[in-house]
Amino acid sequence: MSATAEKNFAITRVDQLEPGATLRGPADARQRFDVRRHLGITAFGIQAFSARSGGRVISEHTETLRGEEGQQELYIVVSGAATFEIDGESVEAPTGALVHIEPSAKRTATATEDDTTILVVGGTPGEAYKPAPEEAGEAFAAYNTGDYETALAKQRLALEKQPDNAVAHFNAGCFAARAGHADEAIEHLQRAVEINERVRELMAGDEDLDSVREDPRFAELAKS
């Protein structure tokens, strides 16, 4: 059953959407499904991730880097099962589970069955939803194939549309570091920290930044 437009509705299944580039992460690879763009949704964020048993299906993160209020997220396990780690507490989530997590909580989820798929719905209280620029998705697609120069070029275009987005600058710093552009990497990281100091939490362990980690400028930025 593919997506079908009939007057004022559409119907599809997550497993019949075309996945984006495979995302590499701890333990295994995962796939991302851009549900929002596929269905033309502009009012709220929604996407899905799938992984095999033992794979990290939701990466570790909080939702406070885009602003003080942060984004609330609802995780819906549509197939398989997963173990969530939320602020150090383990939570089992079988098929059909709804897991609501507040913005400041650190969360991650590991699939405990093959073909585990989690639908993620998010939005910031009191704010209209602002979709990420198309170029940001294209940047990550290039990054996941190892084409860091293209990833950086696309992210620069995304930054033209979101110049005050700390996460966008952080990602640009990562792409620049991977591409061997140390000066540009430091510039983007500095701007990201200026916008939101919590970016330092991302800088601490992200292997994308290993090429600039010994740079004195990086050490200065990483100080809390």
NUVEX-414069 format. One record per residue: x, y negated, z of N, C-alpha, C in turn; residue in one letter. Coordinates in steps of 0.02 Angstrom, whole numbers, padded with zeros to 5 digits, always signed. Each point is the difference from the previous one (the first is absolute). Layout:
N
XYZXYZXYZA/...
//
This chain:
224
+00042+00059+00000-00042-00059+00000+00044-00062+00000M/+00004-00033-00056+00041-00060-00005-00041-00062+00016S/+00034-00056+00006-00035-00062+00015-00049-00016-00057A/-00061-00015+00018-00051-00014-00050-00037-00064+00018T/+00001-00047-00046-00036-00062+00012-00072+00008-00025A/-00048-00005+00044-00071+00005-00017-00034-00061+00029E/-00012-00051-00043-00030-00062+00023+00043-00032+00055K/-00023+00003+00063+00036-00036+00052+00032+00046+00051N/+00024+00059-00021+00037+00043+00046+00050+00042-00039F/+00048+00029+00037+00049+00046-00030+00011+00057+00049A/+00017+00059-00026+00010+00058+00042+00061+00039-00024I/+00041+00023+00046+00060+00038-00017+00021+00041+00060T/+00056+00034-00006+00031+00037+00055+00073-00021+00005R/+00027-00001+00059+00070-00020+00008+00046+00047-00039V/-00014+00065+00002+00044+00047-00034-00005-00002-00076D/-00045-00041-00026-00004-00008-00073+00026-00067-00024Q/+00026-00040+00047+00032-00063-00018+00071+00014-00023L/+00026-00043-00043+00069+00006-00023+00045-00026+00055E/+00045+00042+00028+00043-00024+00053+00054-00047-00026P/+00023-00043+00044+00056-00044-00017+00065+00039+00005G/+00055-00035-00006+00065+00032+00006+00006+00034+00068A/+00033+00059+00001+00009+00036+00062+00044-00040+00047T/-00023-00007+00062+00036-00037+00051+00042+00048+00040L/+00065-00013+00005+00045+00043+00038+00004-00024+00072R/-00005+00046+00046+00004-00019+00071+00023+00059+00042G/-00005-00006+00066+00022+00052+00045-00033+00067-00014P/+00039+00052-00002-00023+00070-00005-00025+00021-00068A/-00031-00045-00037-00030+00021-00063-00020-00061-00040D/-00026+00013-00060-00026-00054-00042-00075-00007+00011A/-00025-00060-00011-00073-00011+00004-00021-00037-00062R/-00064+00004-00015-00028-00035-00058-00049-00053+00024Q/-00001-00056-00036-00046-00055+00015-00051-00006-00055R/-00062-00011+00020-00055-00010-00047-00029-00069+00011F/+00002-00041-00052-00023-00070+00006-00075-00002-00012D/-00037+00018+00052-00073+00003-00004-00029-00068-00015V/+00027-00052+00032-00028-00067-00008+00001-00023-00072R/+00058+00005-00032+00005-00023-00069-00039+00045-00047R/+00000+00065+00014-00036+00046-00044-00074-00016-00003H/-00029-00019+00058-00071-00014+00003-00016-00074-00005L/+00052-00042-00006-00012-00071-00007-00024-00035+00063G/+00021+00025+00058-00021-00029+00064+00045-00059+00016I/-00031-00056+00019+00038-00060+00017-00016-00026+00070T/-00048+00030+00035-00022-00026+00065+00040+00027+00058A/+00033+00058-00008+00038+00030+00054+00053+00046-00029F/+00050+00016+00042+00053+00044-00022-00018+00073+00010G/+00013+00041-00049-00012+00072+00006+00047+00038-00047I/+00032+00050+00027+00044+00043-00039+00002+00069+00033Q/+00031+00048-00033+00004+00068+00028+00070+00026-00009A/+00020+00045+00046+00065+00032-00003-00009+00075+00009F/+00041+00039-00034-00004+00072+00004+00070+00030+00010S/+00004+00054+00040+00064+00033+00012-00012+00073+00017A/+00053+00039-00008-00003+00070+00019+00014+00007+00075R/-00011+00060+00026+00011+00013+00071+00072-00017+00019S/+00007-00038+00053+00066-00021+00023+00023-00066-00028G/-00036-00026-00049+00019-00063-00032-00030-00060+00036G/+00035-00054-00002-00024-00062+00030-00052-00031-00047R/-00063+00002+00019-00052-00024-00045-00015-00074+00013V/+00011-00025+00061-00004-00071+00016+00068-00020+00029I/+00033-00048-00030+00065-00022+00024-00006-00037+00066S/+00054-00002+00038-00001-00035+00064-00002-00075-00010E/-00048-00033+00032-00006-00072-00007-00050-00028+00051H/+00000-00066+00006-00054-00035+00033-00032-00045-00053T/-00052-00036+00018-00034-00044-00048+00002-00072+00023E/+00053-00021+00033+00004-00068+00026+00050-00044-00038T/+00030+00027-00052+00051-00039-00035-00028-00051-00049L/-00063+00005-00015-00030-00047-00048-00032-00060+00036R/+00005-00001+00066-00029-00055+00038-00015+00022+00071G/-00015-00048+00042-00011+00014+00071-00060+00046+00010E/-00054-00013-00038-00061+00040+00009+00011+00072-00022E/+00032+00008-00057+00014+00068-00024-00061+00032-00031G/+00012+00057-00031-00053+00036-00035-00023+00061+00039Q/-00065+00007+00008-00029+00061+00029-00001+00053-00054Q/+00012+00063+00019-00002+00054-00048-00042+00058+00025E/-00036+00031-00047-00038+00061+00013+00028+00054-00045L/+00021+00055+00031+00027+00057-00037-00052+00056-00001Y/-00017+00023-00060-00050+00052-00009+00033+00061-00031I/+00001+00055+00036+00031+00062-00025-00052+00035-00045V/+00010-00006-00065-00049+00028-00047+00014+00072-00018V/+00061+00023+00011+00016+00071-00010+00062+00017+00040S/+00006+00065+00018+00057+00021+00040-00005-00023+00072G/+00057-00012+00031+00003-00023+00070+00067-00033+00012A/+00002-00043+00051+00062-00036+00015+00007-00012+00074A/+00062-00010+00021+00014-00021+00068+00023-00073-00002T/-00037-00044+00032+00018-00070+00006+00043-00010+00062F/+00050-00044-00006+00037-00024+00058-00017-00074+00005E/-00034-00019+00054-00023-00069+00009+00029-00026+00066I/+00047-00046-00004+00034-00026+00059+00025+00057+00045D/+00028+00051-00032+00030+00056+00037-00048+00055+00020G/-00064-00008-00013-00050+00051+00018-00019+00040-00062E/-00002+00067+00007-00019+00044-00056-00075+00009-00001S/-00029-00006-00060-00072+00007-00009-00011+00046-00060V/-00037+00055+00012-00015+00047-00054-00060-00025-00039E/+00005+00001-00067-00053-00026-00042-00017+00051-00055A/-00052+00041+00010-00020+00049-00050-00040-00033-00057P/-00020+00039-00049-00041-00025-00054-00062-00034+00028T/-00015-00060-00024-00058-00037+00022+00013-00049+00056G/+00060+00003+00030+00016-00044+00056+00005-00073-00023A/-00024-00045+00044+00007-00072-00010+00046-00026+00054L/+00055-00031-00020+00049-00025+00048+00007-00076-00010V/-00024-00038+00048+00003-00073-00003+00058-00024+00042H/+00045-00041-00029+00061-00021+00035+00004-00076-00002I/+00012-00030+00057+00007-00072+00005+00067-00022-00031E/+00005-00063-00022+00058-00023-00038+00068+00010+00035P/+00004-00012+00065+00065+00000+00034+00026+00071+00015S/-00041+00050-00007+00021+00068+00017+00046+00028-00054A/+00055+00031+00021+00044+00034-00047-00029+00068-00016K/-00007+00015-00064-00032+00062-00019+00037+00035-00057R/-00008+00066-00002+00023+00041-00055-00042+00063+00001T/-00002+00037-00056-00039+00062-00003+00037+00051-00042A/+00002+00062+00024+00032+00055-00034-00052+00053-00018T/+00000+00021-00062-00048+00051-00022+00015+00066+00035A/-00051+00034+00023+00007+00066+00031-00030+00055-00043T/-00028-00019-00057-00024+00048-00050+00019-00026-00069E/+00006+00047-00047+00014-00021-00069-00058-00041-00028D/+00016-00043-00047-00051-00041-00035-00040-00042+00049D/+00034-00027+00050-00033-00046+00046-00005-00069-00033T/-00060-00028+00000-00012-00065-00029-00034-00045+00051T/+00028-00060+00009-00028-00048+00047-00018-00064-00037I/-00061-00021+00008-00024-00063-00028+00010-00055+00051L/+00028-00056-00021+00015-00055+00045-00039-00062-00021V/-00040-00027+00047-00039-00060-00012+00024-00054+00048V/+00013-00060-00024+00026-00052+00044-00024-00069-00016G/+00003-00043+00051-00018-00070-00009+00018-00039+00062G/+00011-00065-00008+00018-00044+00056-00063-00035+00026T/-00015+00006+00065-00060-00032+00027-00001-00075-00014P/-00056-00024-00025-00009-00072-00010+00033-00028-00062G/+00030+00043-00042+00034-00024-00060-00027+00035-00062E/-00004-00038-00054-00018+00030-00064+00058+00045-00023A/-00016+00056-00030+00052+00045-00024+00038-00031-00059Y/+00066+00007+00002+00043-00027-00053+00040+00058-00031K/-00020+00023-00058+00035+00056-00032+00073-00018-00014P/+00044+00049+00006+00070-00011-00017+00006-00011-00075A/+00048-00040-00022+00009-00010-00071+00014+00065-00037P/-00021+00005-00062+00012+00060-00040+00075+00015-00003E/+00040-00053-00002+00073+00010-00006+00030+00037+00060E/-00032-00007+00059+00025+00035+00059-00006+00075-00009A/-00056+00023-00027-00008+00071-00014+00048+00024-00053G/+00011-00041-00050+00048+00017-00053+00071+00004+00027E/+00014-00044+00049+00067+00001+00031+00012+00066+00035A/-00049+00023+00038+00009+00063+00036+00002+00060-00047F/-00037-00004-00055+00003+00054-00050+00071+00006-00027A/+00031-00058-00015+00070+00001-00025+00048+00023+00054A/-00011-00022+00062+00042+00020+00056+00000+00076+00008Y/-00059+00030-00005-00006+00072+00011+00033+00041-00056N/+00016-00031-00056+00037+00035-00053+00075-00017+00003T/+00019-00042+00049+00071-00018+00006+00020-00059-00043G/-00047-00033-00032+00015-00058-00042-00005-00063+00043D/+00053-00013+00038-00003-00054+00050+00003-00069-00032Y/+00031-00007-00057+00002-00065-00033-00070-00021-00022E/-00038+00047-00029-00068-00015-00021-00044-00013+00061T/+00011+00040+00053-00039-00010+00062+00010-00071+00026A/+00062-00022+00000+00015-00068+00025-00031-00053-00045L/+00005+00010-00065-00028-00049-00047-00076-00006+00010A/-00034+00056+00008-00072-00001+00011-00017-00032+00067K/+00041+00015+00052-00014-00029+00065+00010-00075+00001Q/+00047-00025-00039+00009-00072-00006-00064-00032-00027R/-00032+00032-00048-00063-00026-00028-00055+00002+00053L/-00001+00053+00039-00050+00006+00054+00010-00056+00051A/+00062-00017+00014+00015-00053+00049-00022-00069-00025L/-00001-00009-00065-00024-00063-00026-00074-00011+00018E/-00036+00055+00008-00071-00003+00017-00011+00002+00076K/+00048+00028+00037-00006+00005+00073+00065-00023+00033Q/+00018-00063-00008+00065-00024+00025+00008+00001+00076P/-00056+00004+00036+00003-00001+00073-00017+00068+00031D/+00008+00052-00038-00015+00068+00023+00064+00033+00024N/+00005+00012+00066+00062+00027+00029+00016+00069-00028A/-00051+00042-00008+00011+00068-00025+00025-00002-00072V/-00027-00045-00040+00022-00006-00070+00074-00020-00003A/+00021-00046+00043+00071-00019+00002+00043+00057+00025H/-00024+00037+00050+00038+00057+00025+00010+00052-00055F/-00054+00015-00037+00006+00048-00055+00049-00024-00053N/-00002-00065-00015+00047-00028-00048+00071+00008+00025A/+00010-00010+00066+00067+00010+00029+00023+00072-00008G/-00045+00047+00010+00017+00071-00008+00019+00016-00072C/-00040-00024-00047+00013+00013-00071+00067-00032-00020F/+00013-00061+00024+00062-00034-00017+00060+00038+00028A/-00006+00024+00061+00054+00038+00031+00014+00064-00040A/-00052+00034-00019+00007+00061-00040+00033-00014-00067R/-00016-00059-00028+00027-00018-00066+00070-00030+00004A/+00026-00008+00061+00067-00026+00008+00006-00075+00002G/-00056-00035+00012+00001-00073+00003-00003-00022+00073H/+00056+00002+00033+00002-00012+00072-00024-00070+00019A/+00023-00050-00037-00019-00069+00017-00075-00009-00004D/-00031+00025-00053-00072-00007-00007-00037+00040+00054E/+00027+00059+00016-00031+00040+00052-00002-00038+00066A/+00056-00031+00018+00003-00038+00063-00048-00059-00002I/-00005-00034-00057-00045-00057-00006-00073+00020+00012E/-00020+00056-00031-00069+00022+00010-00013+00022+00072H/+00048+00035+00029-00008+00023+00069-00003-00060+00048L/+00040-00050-00013-00001-00060+00042-00068-00034-00003Q/-00027-00005-00061-00066-00031-00007-00054+00042+00034R/+00006+00066-00005-00049+00044+00031+00000-00009+00076A/+00058-00005+00030+00006-00009+00072-00026-00069+00021V/+00012-00050-00042-00026-00067+00015-00077+00001+00003E/-00030+00038-00044-00073+00003-00003-00028+00041+00059I/+00033+00057+00013-00024+00044+00054+00060+00037+00030N/+00017-00014+00061+00059+00029+00032-00004+00075+00008E/-00061+00028-00003-00007+00072+00008+00028+00039-00059R/+00018-00035-00053+00034+00034-00056+00064+00033+00024V/+00030-00026+00052+00061+00031+00027-00011+00073+00018R/-00061+00018+00019-00015+00070+00016+00009+00044-00062E/-00019-00027-00057+00008+00038-00063+00073+00004-00020L/+00036-00055+00011+00070-00003-00020+00043+00050+00038M/-00020+00015+00062+00042+00041+00044+00018+00068-00028A/-00047+00033-00033+00014+00068-00021-00013+00016-00073G/-00012-00051-00041-00016+00013-00070+00063+00014-00040D/+00005+00060-00028+00060+00020-00036+00010-00040-00065E/-00052-00032-00024+00008-00042-00060+00050-00056+00013D/+00010-00018+00062+00043-00057+00017+00070+00022+00022L/+00016+00063-00009+00065+00025+00023+00059-00036-00034D/-00010-00022-00062+00055-00031-00037+00018-00069+00028S/-00046-00030+00038+00014-00067+00028+00004+00002+00076V/-00006+00058+00029-00004+00006+00073+00063-00025+00035R/+00058+00006-00033+00063-00022+00030+00015-00074-00014E/-00043-00031-00038+00009-00071-00016-00013-00041+00064D/+00046-00044+00019-00011-00041+00060-00065-00039-00001P/-00022-00020-00059-00063-00037-00006-00059+00044+00019R/+00004+00064-00017-00052+00046+00018-00002+00010+00076F/+00060+00009+00028+00004+00009+00073-00030-00058+00037A/+00011-00060-00025-00027-00060+00032-00077-00001-00006E/-00025+00019-00058-00072+00002-00010-00034+00053+00044L/+00034+00055+00010-00029+00057+00036-00004-00012+00076A/+00035-00052+00024-00001-00014+00072-00071-00020+00020K/-00023+00029+00055-00067-00017+00025+00004-00058+00050S/
//
